[in-house]
Amino acid sequence: MLRINQLVFVLCGSVMGLLLGSSLVRSQDPPAESKPVLSVGFGVSDITPIRPTPMAGYYGVRYSTATHDPLWAKATVLDDGKTKVAIIALDLISTNPWMVRETRKIIEQKLHIPASNVMISATHSHTGPMLYEPDERLLGRFGNQTDEAKQYMIGLPERIAQSALDAQASLKPRSVSYAIGQEQQLAFNRRFFMKDGSVGWNPGKLNPNIVREAGPTDDALPFVAFYEEPGKLAGLLSSFAIHLDTVGGTQWSADMPFTIQESLSKVFPEAHLQYATGTCGDINHIDVRSGNRQGGHQEAARIGTRLAAGILRSWNSLEPVSSTRLAASHEIVRVPVQSHSSERSDWAKGILSKVNDKQLPPFMEMVEAYRIADVEAHPDGFLDAEVQVISLGRQVAWVSLPGEIFVQLGLAIKDASPFAVTSIHELANGSIGYVPTRQAYSQGNYEVISARCGQGSGEMMVDSAIAQLRAQFNSALQQ
């Protein structure tokens, strides 16, 4: 089937040439003998559903009709001889505790990688399958309890783990370099101060009542390159903070990461190309100051091509790591739930009864009702949020957070990190939903109404990440 993306790639060579100039394929890496070497392996597993299945991303049921491009589990395994870790990215809407627990169990049993050394994140594709949640006490939410969703989930941990098994099988010595690119005017904060004093959410293009953005963006594009030999790229890990809801429709698609891979594979045809989503709980791709339509595969191709170009423009700034020592840690942070009154609890039950009777109430009422029901499934008043850090020497760190994290929280971690490159992966090792900043709670609107966790939860997770980063960096200094 001819994909819309292919039209973009016909012009890819000339577009890339204009964006990048003549230095695209040069590498200024030092000679191989001066680089520390690490054992690194890569694996890929197809996790596309094989039959029509409810699709994730919206408050309603829509079944898949075709495959535009496959959904992948991509794994990178790193081994310094003493410590072994696995970093896995999934073309899915999210991760949940059951999926992560079962996948880690398989990897630990077959590869002897401790479960706490396995980082599993989702790119947040809205054109992937609805995820069945066996541990969820609230049933019947928009397709996740259908037979198709259950059957898909039953086989998912094995398929994800296979990517790590393949990565383990391909382990070989490889050198490592790192860099941070920049790509501006792709990501936009979707919360705005409005003329009436409120904070709006996705207020629409060219809305005259917009005053200014209510938060920043993170335009950094960190990436880590693994070389088989000088000039031959073996693998690349990258991340960027942008919400992945570009394509829409009923075809399976990895969305924008598909184009990143397609674009970069023209330069590095044999390399493993792995992408993770950064902190973008309040970020999307919509430029409200432009009236241009932004959606569909064309828009995903535009964004993905520019991110690929951003990586390539920064290629000559790659620096080799000074040490290949690996470290991994994690902490379960007990964060409070967002509270509500008993009256609101009764109201939520009424709203959900309408949903169960196929009478869809107003959107924000559904959002709040589902949040209240989820919160009441945790009678102790707390959620378990796993914060994980993996580091490589004194230059590179990966941080995972379990939810849709507001960008300021990610920036706070990066600002305090002692590592040269800190790549943050959200929706990792389970998800507790939206995680706003403390100041956003009083501003309200969608993300706050939806947030299961209470005020200050995000800052608690930031503190945990920073403490782990500093501990690992200080330990690396003593080696």
LINMO-V286567 format. One record per backbone hydrogen bond with DSSP energy under -0.5 kcal/mol. NH is the residue of the N-H (numbers start at 0). CO is the residue of the C=O. If there is no record, write none. Layout:
BEGIN
{{NH CO} {NH CO}}
END
This chain:
BEGIN
{{5 2} {6 2} {6 3} {7 3} {7 4} {8 4} {9 5} {10 6} {10 7} {11 8} {14 10} {15 11} {16 12} {17 13} {18 14} {19 15} {20 16} {22 19} {23 20} {25 22} {33 30} {34 31} {35 320} {37 173} {38 78} {39 37} {39 171} {40 76} {42 74} {44 72} {46 44} {46 70} {47 70} {54 61} {55 127} {59 57} {61 59} {63 52} {64 249} {65 249} {67 65} {67 251} {68 251} {72 44} {73 71} {73 88} {74 42} {75 86} {76 40} {77 84} {78 38} {79 82} {84 77} {85 116} {86 75} {87 85} {87 118} {88 73} {89 120} {90 71} {91 89} {99 95} {100 96} {101 97} {102 98} {103 99} {104 100} {105 101} {106 102} {107 103} {108 104} {109 105} {110 106} {111 106} {111 107} {112 106} {113 111} {116 113} {117 114} {118 85} {118 116} {119 117} {120 87} {120 118} {121 425} {121 426} {122 89} {123 91} {124 91} {125 243} {127 124} {129 53} {131 129} {131 148} {133 131} {135 132} {138 136} {141 139} {143 140} {145 142} {149 145} {150 146} {151 147} {152 148} {153 149} {154 150} {155 151} {155 152} {156 152} {158 154} {159 155} {160 156} {161 157} {162 158} {162 159} {163 159} {164 160} {165 161} {166 162} {167 163} {168 164} {169 165} {169 166} {170 167} {171 39} {173 37} {174 226} {175 35} {176 224} {177 318} {178 222} {180 220} {182 218} {187 283} {189 281} {191 199} {192 211} {193 197} {194 208} {196 193} {198 442} {199 191} {199 197} {201 189} {205 287} {206 203} {209 206} {210 192} {211 192} {213 190} {218 216} {220 180} {222 178} {223 236} {224 176} {225 234} {226 174} {227 231} {228 231} {231 228} {232 230} {233 225} {234 225} {235 271} {236 223} {237 273} {238 221} {239 275} {240 217} {241 239} {244 242} {251 65} {252 126} {256 253} {257 254} {258 254} {258 255} {259 255} {260 256} {261 257} {262 258} {263 259} {264 260} {265 261} {265 262} {266 263} {267 263} {270 267} {271 233} {272 270} {273 235} {273 271} {275 237} {277 239} {279 277} {280 404} {282 279} {283 187} {286 284} {287 285} {289 286} {295 245} {298 294} {299 295} {300 296} {301 297} {302 298} {303 299} {304 300} {305 301} {306 302} {307 303} {308 304} {309 305} {310 306} {311 307} {312 308} {313 309} {314 311} {316 313} {317 314} {318 177} {320 175} {326 390} {328 388} {330 386} {332 330} {332 384} {333 331} {334 332} {334 382} {336 380} {337 451} {338 336} {344 340} {345 341} {346 342} {347 343} {348 344} {349 345} {350 346} {351 347} {352 348} {353 349} {354 350} {355 351} {356 352} {357 354} {358 353} {359 357} {360 358} {364 361} {365 361} {366 362} {367 363} {368 364} {369 365} {370 366} {371 367} {372 368} {373 369} {374 370} {375 371} {376 372} {376 373} {377 374} {380 377} {382 334} {384 332} {384 382} {385 383} {386 330} {386 384} {387 385} {387 399} {388 328} {389 397} {390 326} {391 395} {392 324} {394 391} {395 391} {396 420} {397 389} {398 422} {399 387} {400 424} {402 400} {403 432} {404 402} {405 434} {408 405} {409 405} {410 406} {411 407} {412 408} {413 409} {414 410} {415 411} {416 412} {420 394} {422 396} {423 421} {424 398} {425 276} {425 423} {426 402} {427 400} {428 119} {431 401} {434 403} {439 436} {440 436} {440 437} {442 439} {443 439} {447 444} {448 444} {449 445} {450 446} {451 431} {452 433} {453 335} {456 453} {457 435} {459 455} {460 456} {461 457} {462 458} {463 459} {464 460} {465 461} {466 462} {467 463} {468 464} {469 465} {470 466} {471 467} {472 468} {473 469} {474 470} {475 471} {476 472} {477 473} {477 474} {478 475}}
END
